Amino acid sequence: AVSYRREAAAGYDEWAEVDDGAAVVGDGGEYDGGEYLYGVSSVLCALQTGRRSATRLLLQDSMVLAKRKDAALVRTAERLAAEGGLPVSRVDKHSLNLLTRDRPHQGVVLQAEALGFEPMPLLP
């Protein structure tokens, strides 16, 4: 299977195609653009502010909310995604680890467009 991984190149994160036989999250196994935000607080902030156009919310399928101190925050993120018409998918931890390059995702990942910035005028 063809998958995509972030590769640090010249100080920038870029997606590189990797054929390693690994299953990837997504429809048809294709990278559909954007960025992956991870962690409960980061995802919740992105959903609340609405500065990015999000594509989907990915939650770890083995997550047991009854055992989590941040269960209310995870439920809030899931509710905001549903209210915004975002598909919410339950996926395995391995897939989330691949998407986040083994960074601490806390079982919550949001696929969204890159955040646009306004250029700063040059200082005199």
Buried (B, 14 or more C-beta within 10 A) or exposed (E): EEBBBBEEEEEEEEEEEBEEEBEBBBEEEEBEEBBBBBBBEBBBBBBEEEEBEBBBBBBBEEBEEEEBEBBEBBEBBBEBBEEEEBEEBEBEEEBBBBBBBEEEBBBBBBBBEEEEEEEEEEEE
